[in-house]
Each structure stands twice: as C-alpha cells, then as structure tokens.
Amino acid sequence: MRIIRLSIIFFISVFLLILALLNRQYVDFRFFPVNLSDQMGILGGASIPLFLLILGSVLLGLLLGFFGEYLREHKHRKALSQKTKKVKVLENEIKKLKNINNNEADQILELLE
C-alpha cells in the first residue's frame, strides 16, 4: 500500500512540475476592471506566472470545498456529540444500578448467614 501511495505522489509531482515548466509565461491577473481600480486608486491586479495562477485557483477551490463540507457536516457532528454524552450518562446510571443491586444481594446473604 505504501508503494502505491508513493508512486501516486510521484506521478502527481511529475505532472505538476511539467505543468509549471510549460506555463512559465507571465499573465496579468486583475482583481477589478481597469477603470474601476484607477478610479478607486487601488491596486487592480498583478503580473504572475500562469502556473501559479492555475495552482492557486485549484488550491482555493479545494479549501472552499473542504470548508463547505465542514459546514455541511456540522449538524451530524453535533448530533453525534449529543448522543455520545447521553450514552455516557446512561452507562453511569447502569453502573449505579448494578452497584445498588449488588448491595441488596449482599444484605440478603448477610441475613441468611
């Protein structure tokens, strides 16, 4: 299993390296339209290598997907936490009831002796 995982990581790394080498040219990336950024007096963009733009977009998409999934599963984690607490309370109650039953049985045995 470890060999398979390492080979997959190797092939992904080689693919990303080839992608980076083939897309080294600089592109203008703008956050706002040119006219709007000039009027507001803010930096409207930057000139970055294309592969950084591609990899950054993929990373941003992954992070947004993980965050969305985390928020979607929140209700399930909350329900599980509540049920786990309830199980612990019930287990403690069972232990107390077993101790009470054992004490009554001990008292009956003492009376018989």
C-alpha positions, 0 to 999 in steps of 0.5 A: 500500500505504501508503494502505491501511495508513493508512486501516486505522489510521484506521478502527481509531482511529475505532472505538476512540475511539467505543468509549471515548466510549460506555463512559465509565461507571465499573465496579468491577473486583475482583481477589478476592471481597469477603470474601476481600480484607477478610479478607486486608486487601488491596486487592480491586479498583478503580473504572475506566472500562469502556473501559479495562477492555475495552482492557486485557483485549484488550491482555493477551490479545494479549501472552499470545498473542504470548508463547505463540507465542514459546514455541511457536516456540522449538524451530524457532528453535533448530533453525534456529540449529543448522543455520545454524552447521553450514552455516557450518562446512561452507562453511569446510571447502569453502573449505579444500578448494578452497584445498588443491586449488588448491595441488596444481594449482599444484605440478603446473604448477610441475613441468611448467614 
